[in-house]
Amino acid sequence: MRRSLGKMSKRSRALGQAARKLTIPGLISSFKVGQTVAIDSQSKYSGMPHPRYRGKTGTIVETRGKAYVVRIQDMNMTKKLIIPPVHLKLVEQKSS
């Protein structure tokens, strides 16, 4: 039988193990509509976004339950991803 080559096999498994350490404020973090966030997947928690979106930044469009809808630009397409707050990190805006 041929072995599985899913998204958590080989190199992509290492992406989840090098994740940042979570604290209680990180688990209960909340964001507002319009804030800019970076996608940083945590392999310990379910609802993980696809590894191709790791490190992408986007803006929060709306909330759905406890998750957030994040609009990102992927090449020439605009996509909306539904991501739990555990996998999001706030990006500081530069003031000019």
N, CA, C and O atoms as a GROMACS GRO file, in nm:
protein
  384
    1MET      N    1   0.084  -0.119   0.000
    1MET     CA    2   0.000   0.000   0.000
    1MET      C    3   0.089   0.125   0.000
    1MET      O    4   0.186   0.132   0.075
    2ARG      N    5   0.056   0.221  -0.082
    2ARG     CA    6   0.133   0.345  -0.093
    2ARG      C    7   0.109   0.432   0.029
    2ARG      O    8  -0.004   0.443   0.077
    3ARG      N    9   0.215   0.495   0.080
    3ARG     CA   10   0.199   0.576   0.200
    3ARG      C   11   0.133   0.710   0.169
    3ARG      O   12   0.139   0.761   0.057
    4SER      N   13   0.071   0.764   0.271
    4SER     CA   14  -0.003   0.889   0.256
    4SER      C   15   0.093   1.007   0.239
    4SER      O   16   0.199   1.011   0.302
    5LEU      N   17   0.056   1.102   0.156
    5LEU     CA   18   0.136   1.222   0.136
    5LEU      C   19   0.050   1.345   0.166
    5LEU      O   20   0.043   1.438   0.085
    6GLY      N   21  -0.015   1.343   0.280
    6GLY     CA   22  -0.103   1.453   0.318
    6GLY      C   23  -0.027   1.578   0.360
    6GLY      O   24   0.096   1.581   0.352
    7LYS      N   25  -0.100   1.680   0.404
    7LYS     CA   26  -0.038   1.808   0.436
    7LYS      C   27   0.047   1.804   0.562
    7LYS      O   28   0.126   1.895   0.585
    8MET      N   29   0.033   1.701   0.646
    8MET     CA   30   0.114   1.693   0.769
    8MET      C   31   0.227   1.592   0.756
    8MET      O   32   0.285   1.553   0.858
    9SER      N   33   0.262   1.549   0.636
    9SER     CA   34   0.372   1.455   0.619
    9SER      C   35   0.501   1.532   0.587
    9SER      O   36   0.497   1.643   0.534
   10LYS      N   37   0.612   1.470   0.618
   10LYS     CA   38   0.746   1.522   0.589
   10LYS      C   39   0.772   1.664   0.639
   10LYS      O   40   0.760   1.691   0.758
   11ARG      N   41   0.806   1.755   0.548
   11ARG     CA   42   0.851   1.889   0.584
   11ARG      C   43   0.745   1.972   0.655
   11ARG      O   44   0.778   2.052   0.743
   12SER      N   45   0.621   1.954   0.619
   12SER     CA   46   0.518   2.039   0.678
   12SER      C   47   0.496   2.006   0.825
   12SER      O   48   0.445   2.090   0.899
   13ARG      N   49   0.533   1.884   0.869
   13ARG     CA   50   0.522   1.851   1.010
   13ARG      C   51   0.620   1.936   1.090
   13ARG      O   52   0.589   1.975   1.203
   14ALA      N   53   0.736   1.964   1.036
   14ALA     CA   54   0.835   2.046   1.106
   14ALA      C   55   0.787   2.189   1.123
   14ALA      O   56   0.830   2.258   1.216
   15LEU      N   57   0.699   2.237   1.036
   15LEU     CA   58   0.648   2.373   1.049
   15LEU      C   59   0.570   2.391   1.178
   15LEU      O   60   0.580   2.496   1.242
   16GLY      N   61   0.494   2.291   1.217
   16GLY     CA   62   0.413   2.301   1.338
   16GLY      C   63   0.494   2.287   1.465
   16GLY      O   64   0.454   2.340   1.569
   17GLN      N   65   0.608   2.217   1.461
   17GLN     CA   66   0.687   2.194   1.580
   17GLN      C   67   0.772   2.314   1.617
   17GLN      O   68   0.815   2.325   1.732
   18ALA      N   69   0.798   2.402   1.525
   18ALA     CA   70   0.878   2.520   1.553
   18ALA      C   71   0.790   2.639   1.589
   18ALA      O   72   0.830   2.754   1.571
   19ALA      N   73   0.671   2.612   1.639
   19ALA     CA   74   0.575   2.718   1.666
   19ALA      C   75   0.610   2.792   1.795
   19ALA      O   76   0.687   2.743   1.878
   20ARG      N   77   0.551   2.910   1.810
   20ARG     CA   78   0.576   2.989   1.930
   20ARG      C   79   0.504   2.928   2.049
   20ARG      O   80   0.406   2.856   2.033
   21LYS      N   81   0.552   2.957   2.167
   21LYS     CA   82   0.488   2.907   2.288
   21LYS      C   83   0.365   2.991   2.318
   21LYS      O   84   0.371   3.114   2.317
   22LEU      N   85   0.254   2.923   2.346
   22LEU     CA   86   0.130   2.995   2.372
   22LEU      C   87   0.113   3.023   2.520
   22LEU      O   88   0.150   2.942   2.605
   23THR      N   89   0.057   3.136   2.549
   23THR     CA   90   0.025   3.174   2.685
   23THR      C   91  -0.127   3.189   2.696
   23THR      O   92  -0.197   3.183   2.595
   24ILE      N   93  -0.175   3.210   2.816
   24ILE     CA   94  -0.319   3.227   2.835
   24ILE      C   95  -0.373   3.347   2.756
   24ILE      O   96  -0.477   3.333   2.692
   25PRO      N   97  -0.307   3.464   2.757
   25PRO     CA   98  -0.358   3.574   2.674
   25PRO      C   99  -0.360   3.541   2.525
   25PRO      O  100  -0.446   3.590   2.452
   26GLY      N  101  -0.267   3.456   2.480
   26GLY     CA  102  -0.267   3.416   2.340
   26GLY      C  103  -0.384   3.328   2.304
   26GLY      O  104  -0.434   3.332   2.192
   27LEU      N  105  -0.429   3.248   2.401
   27LEU     CA  106  -0.542   3.160   2.376
   27LEU      C  107  -0.676   3.234   2.376
   27LEU      O  108  -0.768   3.196   2.304
   28ILE      N  109  -0.686   3.340   2.456
   28ILE     CA  110  -0.813   3.412   2.466
   28ILE      C  111  -0.807   3.547   2.396
   28ILE      O  112  -0.887   3.636   2.425
   29SER      N  113  -0.712   3.562   2.303
   29SER     CA  114  -0.697   3.690   2.235
   29SER      C  115  -0.820   3.721   2.150
   29SER      O  116  -0.886   3.631   2.097
   30SER      N  117  -0.850   3.849   2.140
   30SER     CA  118  -0.963   3.892   2.057
   30SER      C  119  -0.915   4.004   1.964
   30SER      O  120  -0.826   4.081   1.999
   31PHE      N  121  -0.975   4.010   1.849
   31PHE     CA  122  -0.938   4.108   1.748
   31PHE      C  123  -1.062   4.185   1.706
   31PHE      O  124  -1.175   4.140   1.725
   32LYS      N  125  -1.039   4.301   1.648
   32LYS     CA  126  -1.148   4.385   1.598
   32LYS      C  127  -1.149   4.384   1.446
   32LYS      O  128  -1.047   4.357   1.383
   33VAL      N  129  -1.264   4.413   1.390
   33VAL     CA  130  -1.276   4.420   1.244
   33VAL      C  131  -1.189   4.533   1.192
   33VAL      O  132  -1.193   4.644   1.244
   34GLY      N  133  -1.110   4.504   1.090
   34GLY     CA  134  -1.022   4.603   1.031
   34GLY      C  135  -0.877   4.591   1.076
   34GLY      O  136  -0.790   4.654   1.016
   35GLN      N  137  -0.848   4.513   1.180
   35GLN     CA  138  -0.710   4.497   1.225
   35GLN      C  139  -0.633   4.407   1.130
   35GLN      O  140  -0.691   4.319   1.065
   36THR      N  141  -0.502   4.429   1.122
   36THR     CA  142  -0.416   4.348   1.038
   36THR      C  143  -0.354   4.238   1.122
   36THR      O  144  -0.298   4.264   1.229
   37VAL      N  145  -0.364   4.115   1.074
   37VAL     CA  146  -0.312   4.000   1.147
   37VAL      C  147  -0.225   3.915   1.056
   37VAL      O  148  -0.239   3.919   0.934
   38ALA      N  149  -0.135   3.838   1.117
   38ALA     CA  150  -0.052   3.742   1.045
   38ALA      C  151  -0.100   3.602   1.080
   38ALA      O  152  -0.140   3.577   1.194
   39ILE      N  153  -0.096   3.512   0.984
   39ILE     CA  154  -0.139   3.374   1.006
   39ILE      C  155  -0.018   3.295   1.053
   39ILE      O  156   0.082   3.285   0.981
   40ASP      N  157  -0.027   3.240   1.174
   40ASP     CA  158   0.081   3.161   1.232
   40ASP      C  159   0.018   3.036   1.292
   40ASP      O  160  -0.034   3.039   1.403
   41SER      N  161   0.021   2.926   1.218
   41SER     CA  162  -0.053   2.806   1.258
   41SER      C  163   0.012   2.737   1.377
   41SER      O  164   0.135   2.729   1.388
   42GLN      N  165  -0.071   2.688   1.466
   42GLN     CA  166  -0.030   2.613   1.584
   42GLN      C  167  -0.079   2.470   1.566
   42GLN      O  168  -0.199   2.446   1.558
   43SER      N  169   0.013   2.375   1.559
   43SER     CA  170  -0.025   2.238   1.528
   43SER      C  171  -0.100   2.169   1.642
   43SER      O  172  -0.165   2.068   1.619
   44LYS      N  173  -0.092   2.222   1.764
   44LYS     CA  174  -0.160   2.161   1.877
   44LYS      C  175  -0.311   2.178   1.871
   44LYS      O  176  -0.384   2.101   1.934
   45TYR      N  177  -0.359   2.276   1.796
   45TYR     CA  178  -0.500   2.311   1.798
   45TYR      C  179  -0.564   2.285   1.664
   45TYR      O  180  -0.500   2.300   1.560
   46SER      N  181  -0.691   2.246   1.666
   46SER     CA  182  -0.761   2.211   1.543
   46SER      C  183  -0.801   2.337   1.467
   46SER      O  184  -0.788   2.449   1.518
   47GLY      N  185  -0.850   2.317   1.346
   47GLY     CA  186  -0.889   2.430   1.263
   47GLY      C  187  -0.770   2.498   1.201
   47GLY      O  188  -0.774   2.618   1.171
   48MET      N  189  -0.661   2.421   1.182
   48MET     CA  190  -0.537   2.478   1.132
   48MET      C  191  -0.550   2.515   0.984
   48MET      O  192  -0.598   2.434   0.905
   49PRO      N  193  -0.507   2.636   0.946
   49PRO     CA  194  -0.511   2.673   0.804
   49PRO      C  195  -0.406   2.595   0.724
   49PRO      O  196  -0.312   2.540   0.782
   50HIS      N  197  -0.422   2.590   0.595
   50HIS     CA  198  -0.328   2.518   0.508
   50HIS      C  199  -0.190   2.580   0.519
   50HIS      O  200  -0.178   2.702   0.532
   51PRO      N  201  -0.082   2.499   0.515
   51PRO     CA  202   0.054   2.552   0.529
   51PRO      C  203   0.093   2.657   0.426
   51PRO      O  204   0.185   2.735   0.451
   52ARG      N  205   0.025   2.662   0.311
   52ARG     CA  206   0.062   2.764   0.211
   52ARG      C  207   0.031   2.907   0.260
   52ARG      O  208   0.088   3.003   0.208
   53TYR      N  209  -0.058   2.921   0.359
   53TYR     CA  210  -0.094   3.053   0.410
   53TYR      C  211  -0.009   3.094   0.531
   53TYR      O  212  -0.033   3.199   0.589
   54ARG      N  213   0.089   3.014   0.569
   54ARG     CA  214   0.173   3.044   0.684
   54ARG      C  215   0.253   3.172   0.658
   54ARG      O  216   0.323   3.183   0.558
   55GLY      N  217   0.242   3.268   0.749
   55GLY     CA  218   0.315   3.393   0.738
   55GLY      C  219   0.245   3.500   0.657
   55GLY      O  220   0.293   3.613   0.651
   56LYS      N  221   0.134   3.469   0.595
   56LYS     CA  222   0.060   3.569   0.517
   56LYS      C  223  -0.008   3.667   0.612
   56LYS      O  224  -0.047   3.630   0.723
   57THR      N  225  -0.022   3.790   0.568
   57THR     CA  226  -0.092   3.890   0.646
   57THR      C  227  -0.221   3.927   0.576
   57THR      O  228  -0.230   3.924   0.453
   58GLY      N  229  -0.320   3.962   0.655
   58GLY     CA  230  -0.448   4.000   0.600
   58GLY      C  231  -0.525   4.084   0.699
   58GLY      O  232  -0.478   4.111   0.810
   59THR      N  233  -0.643   4.126   0.660
   59THR     CA  234  -0.727   4.207   0.748
   59THR      C  235  -0.849   4.127   0.790
   59THR      O  236  -0.900   4.044   0.714
   60ILE      N  237  -0.896   4.153   0.910
   60ILE     CA  238  -1.013   4.085   0.962
   60ILE      C  239  -1.137   4.153   0.904
   60ILE      O  240  -1.154   4.274   0.915
   61VAL      N  241  -1.224   4.072   0.843
   61VAL     CA  242  -1.344   4.123   0.779
   61VAL      C  243  -1.465   4.110   0.870
   61VAL      O  244  -1.545   4.204   0.881
   62GLU      N  245  -1.478   3.996   0.937
   62GLU     CA  246  -1.593   3.972   1.024
   62GLU      C  247  -1.560   3.859   1.121
   62GLU      O  248  -1.454   3.798   1.112
   63THR      N  249  -1.652   3.834   1.214
   63THR     CA  250  -1.637   3.722   1.305
   63THR      C  251  -1.744   3.618   1.276
   63THR      O  252  -1.855   3.652   1.235
   64ARG      N  253  -1.710   3.492   1.298
   64ARG     CA  254  -1.805   3.382   1.284
   64ARG      C  255  -1.789   3.293   1.406
   64ARG      O  256  -1.699   3.210   1.414
   65GLY      N  257  -1.877   3.312   1.501
   65GLY     CA  258  -1.864   3.239   1.627
   65GLY      C  259  -1.740   3.287   1.699
   65GLY      O  260  -1.725   3.407   1.725
   66LYS      N  261  -1.650   3.195   1.732
   66LYS     CA  262  -1.525   3.232   1.796
   66LYS      C  263  -1.413   3.254   1.695
   66LYS      O  264  -1.305   3.298   1.733
   67ALA      N  265  -1.436   3.224   1.568
   67ALA     CA  266  -1.335   3.237   1.464
   67ALA      C  267  -1.349   3.372   1.392
   67ALA      O  268  -1.448   3.444   1.410
   68TYR      N  269  -1.248   3.403   1.312
   68TYR     CA  270  -1.247   3.529   1.237
   68TYR      C  271  -1.234   3.500   1.088
   68TYR      O  272  -1.170   3.403   1.047
   69VAL      N  273  -1.295   3.585   1.008
   69VAL     CA  274  -1.281   3.577   0.862
   69VAL      C  275  -1.172   3.676   0.825
   69VAL      O  276  -1.184   3.796   0.848
   70VAL      N  277  -1.064   3.622   0.766
   70VAL     CA  278  -0.947   3.703   0.731
   70VAL      C  279  -0.938   3.710   0.579
   70VAL      O  280  -0.940   3.607   0.512
   71ARG      N  281  -0.927   3.832   0.524
   71ARG     CA  282  -0.912   3.851   0.381
   71ARG      C  283  -0.764   3.866   0.350
   71ARG      O  284  -0.697   3.954   0.403
   72ILE      N  285  -0.712   3.778   0.261
   72ILE     CA  286  -0.572   3.783   0.223
   72ILE      C  287  -0.562   3.796   0.071
   72ILE      O  288  -0.657   3.769  -0.002
   73GLN      N  289  -0.446   3.837   0.026
   73GLN     CA  290  -0.417   3.846  -0.117
   73GLN      C  291  -0.322   3.732  -0.151
   73GLN      O  292  -0.209   3.729  -0.104
   74ASP      N  293  -0.369   3.636  -0.232
   74ASP     CA  294  -0.289   3.522  -0.274
   74ASP      C  295  -0.265   3.533  -0.424
   74ASP      O  296  -0.353   3.506  -0.505
   75MET      N  297  -0.144   3.574  -0.459
   75MET     CA  298  -0.108   3.605  -0.597
   75MET      C  299  -0.201   3.716  -0.648
   75MET      O  300  -0.193   3.828  -0.597
   76ASN      N  301  -0.287   3.690  -0.745
   76ASN     CA  302  -0.376   3.794  -0.795
   76ASN      C  303  -0.520   3.771  -0.752
   76ASN      O  304  -0.612   3.833  -0.806
   77MET      N  305  -0.542   3.683  -0.653
   77MET     CA  306  -0.676   3.655  -0.605
   77MET      C  307  -0.693   3.702  -0.461
   77MET      O  308  -0.599   3.695  -0.381
   78THR      N  309  -0.811   3.750  -0.429
   78THR     CA  310  -0.845   3.784  -0.291
   78THR      C  311  -0.922   3.667  -0.233
   78THR      O  312  -1.022   3.623  -0.290
   79LYS      N  313  -0.875   3.617  -0.118
   79LYS     CA  314  -0.938   3.501  -0.056
   79LYS      C  315  -0.983   3.534   0.085
   79LYS      O  316  -0.923   3.619   0.152
   80LYS      N  317  -1.088   3.467   0.129
   80LYS     CA  318  -1.136   3.481   0.266
   80LYS      C  319  -1.119   3.348   0.336
   80LYS      O  320  -1.168   3.246   0.291
   81LEU      N  321  -1.047   3.351   0.449
   81LEU     CA  322  -1.022   3.230   0.527
   81LEU      C  323  -1.088   3.244   0.663
   81LEU      O  324  -1.087   3.352   0.723
   82ILE      N  325  -1.147   3.136   0.712
   82ILE     CA  326  -1.207   3.135   0.844
   82ILE      C  327  -1.108   3.067   0.938
   82ILE      O  328  -1.081   2.947   0.924
   83ILE      N  329  -1.052   3.144   1.033
   83ILE     CA  330  -0.943   3.096   1.116
   83ILE      C  331  -0.972   3.123   1.262
   83ILE      O  332  -1.015   3.233   1.297
   84PRO      N  333  -0.949   3.024   1.351
   84PRO     CA  334  -0.962   3.048   1.495
   84PRO      C  335  -0.854   3.144   1.544
   84PRO      O  336  -0.749   3.155   1.482
   85PRO      N  337  -0.879   3.215   1.655
   85PRO     CA  338  -0.783   3.316   1.701
   85PRO      C  339  -0.650   3.260   1.747
   85PRO      O  340  -0.553   3.335   1.757
   86VAL      N  341  -0.641   3.130   1.776
   86VAL     CA  342  -0.515   3.070   1.818
   86VAL      C  343  -0.410   3.081   1.709
   86VAL      O  344  -0.291   3.094   1.737
   87HIS      N  345  -0.453   3.077   1.583
   87HIS     CA  346  -0.362   3.078   1.469
   87HIS      C  347  -0.335   3.218   1.414
   87HIS      O  348  -0.276   3.231   1.307
   88LEU      N  349  -0.378   3.322   1.485
   88LEU     CA  350  -0.358   3.460   1.438
   88LEU      C  351  -0.269   3.536   1.533
   88LEU      O  352  -0.270   3.512   1.654
   89LYS      N  353  -0.191   3.628   1.478
   89LYS     CA  354  -0.102   3.712   1.556
   89LYS      C  355  -0.117   3.855   1.506
   89LYS      O  356  -0.112   3.879   1.386
   90LEU      N  357  -0.134   3.950   1.597
   90LEU     CA  358  -0.155   4.089   1.559
   90LEU      C  359  -0.028   4.149   1.502
   90LEU      O  360   0.081   4.129   1.555
   91VAL      N  361  -0.043   4.223   1.393
   91VAL     CA  362   0.069   4.290   1.328
   91VAL      C  363   0.064   4.437   1.367
   91VAL      O  364  -0.040   4.502   1.349
   92GLU      N  365   0.172   4.488   1.419
   92GLU     CA  366   0.178   4.629   1.459
   92GLU      C  367   0.186   4.717   1.335
   92GLU      O  368   0.265   4.691   1.245
   93GLN      N  369   0.103   4.819   1.331
   93GLN     CA  370   0.102   4.914   1.220
   93GLN      C  371   0.206   5.023   1.244
   93GLN      O  372   0.219   5.073   1.356
   94LYS      N  373   0.278   5.059   1.140
   94LYS     CA  374   0.374   5.168   1.151
   94LYS      C  375   0.300   5.301   1.145
   94LYS      O  376   0.217   5.322   1.057
   95SER      N  377   0.329   5.388   1.237
   95SER     CA  378   0.266   5.521   1.234
   95SER      C  379   0.357   5.617   1.162
   95SER      O  380   0.478   5.620   1.185
   96SER      N  381   0.300   5.697   1.074
   96SER     CA  382   0.381   5.791   0.996
   96SER      C  383   0.344   5.933   1.025
   96SER      O  384   0.404   6.025   0.968
   0.00000   0.00000   0.00000
